[in-house]
Amino acid sequence: MTIKVGILGFGGLGQAAAKLLAGKQEMTLVAIADRDGYAYSSSGLNVSAAIAAYQAKGSVGHLESYGTASQDSIANLIATARDVDGYFLALPNLPNTFMASVARQFIQSGWQGVLVDAIKRTSAVEQLIDLSGDLAAHRITYMTGCGATPGLLTAAASIAAQSFAEVHSVEITFGVGIANWAAYRATIREDIAHMPGYSVETAQAMTDAEVEALLEKTNGIITLENMEHADDILLERLGICDRSRVTVGGVVDTRNPKKPLSTNMKLTGRTFEGKISTHTFTLGDETSMAANVCGSAFGYLKAGKMLHQRHIHGLFTSAEVMPLFVR
Amino acid sequence: MTIKVGILGFGGLGQAAAKLLAGKQEMTLVAIADRDGYAYSSSGLNVSAAIAAYQAKGSVGHLESYGTASQDSIANLIATARDVDGYFLALPNLPNTFMASVARQFIQSGWQGVLVDAIKRTSAVEQLIDLSGDLAAHRITYMTGCGATPGLLTAAASIAAQSFAEVHSVEITFGVGIANWAAYRATIREDIAHMPGYSVETAQAMTDAEVEALLEKTNGIITLENMEHADDILLERLGICDRSRVTVGGVVDTRNPKKPLSTNMKLTGRTFEGKISTHTFTLGDETSMAANVCGSAFGYLKAGKMLHQRHIHGLFTSAEVMPLFVR
């Protein structure tokens, strides 16, 4: 029996997630919601048709036979698609309260299953931690921070920490290359929000023309340092190190699919024998953000499903649960 | 409340494990067994005193106040130390049936808790997989392959796999440097057993003088290729790839504490977008085999304790459970 999966949000990330699922035997995509509608078929949705409907008419609500236009698409989908085992919340991280508000919708709906996010900001994860008891009480297993960073790289830090008696620093540096920023409008605005002089609110309010003008000035490059990234709180929660010792930065090239640098995680610590050393995890340049984020998210969804089957509910993070490979 | 830990085997690995535990607040070393005796104190053993007793008189059975000489030390210790939460089986991997026979002793004893091994060979892990049902029925949570490789590096492979639709190869290459082989007599014989022309039996039967003579010929270097290592079966069990795609090799310098090469894991695969790429996890050269093996083992022991508390029993591996950092 396959795991029935839903995707909330059908922008660049949601569509990539759907394409990735099309190659999986162990998971079936049965539900999608975007801003203006939803689509549901208990026996599985055709990914190409769903993407075509979204691109042609702006919403999967227009997908023939299975789509429904709706201005309350998430709530309507949850109410309709009762047999979904788990949802990947491929939603914009902005506004910062959005993911927690969607989690609350699930709590209120009475649906029971697995939720996975690829959320980035510490403050957004804190809101989910506050919901931990409610999620557990409503038999929801919620996996947070399960993208690339936090996600894949946080998990690698969690493993790297095992060699050390004391962890001094965790440095995550990512390189992202995309041919055309317009395919990732929401993600790029999230990145801009981390730049000096910008906030979540001002970045979200920018028009496409304003984003274009900003990128023109930087030759398409966004350089980010000391970003507010939830890797810090996820590692602190596990007692690995204080959050101040975790730094995340990166370089995004919005005009070139080649990564400007190799994404990596370096963890430095002291062993019980008093030696200082650094373990390094480096991602291959050819793996896209979509492959690293969506692959991890579904690996954590499968792990969450195993927990849920054992009646283990509440909030879990990418740093404390091993993602399970999805065939 | 701290986790009460026992160590079975008190050679190089067991002693390193004890020293590592001395720096941990969350774990207390309460029990040790070696070939000729055991020591137990519910409130904690003094690590230096235990090592001194072993080195001076050949067994912790001679430790003042807490030691008991015994020719059936493991069984006697299990029967005596009922409050141990988990044991690290820092036992020789040879003979190949030894770890499974110790697991059977625990099953028969009625003791309930967590067992962790740092076993290496595929065939040894297969024997434990066969015991999976018995372990579960007797409420034992057994974590297998939880050293460095398999262990730390297998876990890194499990995480790295998430970016890929299909995994083509996992290549683990280790470098080990030790100043003096005599401190790791059992481990070095296990390595020799992997060399062409040697078997587990012939390596185990070698006298110290014979080992010395062999190392003289190779200038102290042991080069190993295509080793029988359980990383293969652990990754295959999770559906990551066929065991034939996992290779383990390495170089051991028995006369120099500096590693002859950096231990690393390279996982190559194809993403859902059709790109071939390689993720790499590299251990810092300054981390010793002891730090990497024992650190991981106790991280998995803590994770195993969480499972046991949730009444989850049976056999688990380093590739499917996230080790938890021990403060």
Contacts between the chains, C-beta under 8 A, distances in Angstrom:
chain1	res1	chain2	res2	distance
A	19	B	272	6.3
A	19	B	273	7.9
A	20	B	165	7.3
A	20	B	272	4.2
A	23	B	165	5.3
A	23	B	272	5.5
A	152	B	159	6.2
A	152	B	162	5.9
A	152	B	163	7.0
A	155	B	159	4.8
A	155	B	322	7.0
A	156	B	156	6.5
A	156	B	159	5.7
A	156	B	281	6.8
A	158	B	322	6.1
A	158	B	323	7.5
A	158	B	325	7.1
A	159	B	152	6.2
A	159	B	155	4.8
A	159	B	156	5.7
A	159	B	159	6.8
A	159	B	322	7.4
A	159	B	323	6.6
A	160	B	281	7.8
A	161	B	299	7.9
A	161	B	325	5.0
A	162	B	152	6.0
A	162	B	292	7.7
A	162	B	295	4.5
A	162	B	296	4.5
A	162	B	299	4.3
A	162	B	323	5.1
A	162	B	325	6.9
A	163	B	152	7.0
A	163	B	283	7.0
A	163	B	284	7.8
A	163	B	287	4.7
A	163	B	291	5.0
A	163	B	292	4.9
A	163	B	295	4.8
A	163	B	296	7.3
A	164	B	287	7.7
A	164	B	291	7.4
A	164	B	295	6.8
A	165	B	20	7.3
A	165	B	23	5.3
A	165	B	295	7.9
A	167	B	325	7.9
A	238	B	324	6.6
A	238	B	325	5.4
A	239	B	325	5.5
A	239	B	327	4.8
A	240	B	325	4.7
A	268	B	284	7.9
A	271	B	286	7.3
A	271	B	287	5.5
A	271	B	288	6.7
A	271	B	291	4.0
A	271	B	295	7.6
A	272	B	19	6.3
A	272	B	20	4.3
A	272	B	23	5.4
A	272	B	291	6.1
A	272	B	294	7.8
A	272	B	295	7.4
A	273	B	19	7.9
A	273	B	288	6.1
A	273	B	290	7.2
A	273	B	291	6.2
A	275	B	286	4.2
A	275	B	287	6.6
A	275	B	288	7.1
A	275	B	291	7.4
A	276	B	286	6.5
A	277	B	283	7.9
A	277	B	284	3.1
A	277	B	285	6.8
A	277	B	286	3.6
A	277	B	287	4.8
A	278	B	284	4.6
A	279	B	281	7.3
A	279	B	282	6.8
A	279	B	283	5.4
A	279	B	284	5.4
A	279	B	287	7.4
A	280	B	280	7.8
A	280	B	281	7.4
A	280	B	282	4.8
A	280	B	284	7.8
A	281	B	156	6.8
A	281	B	160	7.8
A	281	B	279	7.3
A	281	B	280	7.4
A	281	B	281	4.8
A	281	B	282	7.8
A	282	B	279	6.8
A	282	B	280	4.8
A	282	B	281	7.9
A	282	B	282	7.6
A	283	B	163	7.0
A	283	B	277	7.9
A	283	B	279	5.4
A	284	B	163	7.8
A	284	B	268	7.9
A	284	B	277	3.1
A	284	B	278	4.6
A	284	B	279	5.4
A	284	B	280	7.8
A	285	B	277	6.8
A	286	B	271	7.3
A	286	B	275	4.2
A	286	B	276	6.4
A	286	B	277	3.6
A	287	B	163	4.7
A	287	B	164	7.7
A	287	B	271	5.5
A	287	B	275	6.6
A	287	B	277	4.7
A	287	B	279	7.4
A	288	B	271	6.7
A	288	B	273	6.1
A	288	B	275	7.2
A	290	B	273	7.2
A	291	B	163	5.0
A	291	B	164	7.4
A	291	B	271	4.0
A	291	B	272	6.1
A	291	B	273	6.2
A	291	B	275	7.4
A	292	B	162	7.7
A	292	B	163	4.9
A	294	B	272	7.8
A	295	B	162	4.5
A	295	B	163	4.8
A	295	B	164	6.8
A	295	B	165	7.9
A	295	B	271	7.6
A	295	B	272	7.4
A	296	B	162	4.5
A	296	B	163	7.4
A	299	B	161	7.9
A	299	B	162	4.3
A	310	B	310	7.4
A	310	B	312	6.4
A	312	B	310	6.5
A	319	B	322	7.5
A	320	B	322	5.6
A	320	B	324	6.8
A	321	B	322	5.7
A	322	B	155	7.0
A	322	B	158	6.1
A	322	B	159	7.4
A	322	B	319	7.5
A	322	B	320	5.6
A	322	B	321	5.7
A	322	B	322	4.4
A	323	B	158	7.4
A	323	B	159	6.6
A	323	B	162	5.2
A	324	B	238	6.5
A	324	B	320	6.8
A	325	B	158	7.1
A	325	B	161	5.0
A	325	B	162	7.0
A	325	B	167	7.9
A	325	B	238	5.4
A	325	B	239	5.5
A	325	B	240	4.7
A	327	B	239	4.8
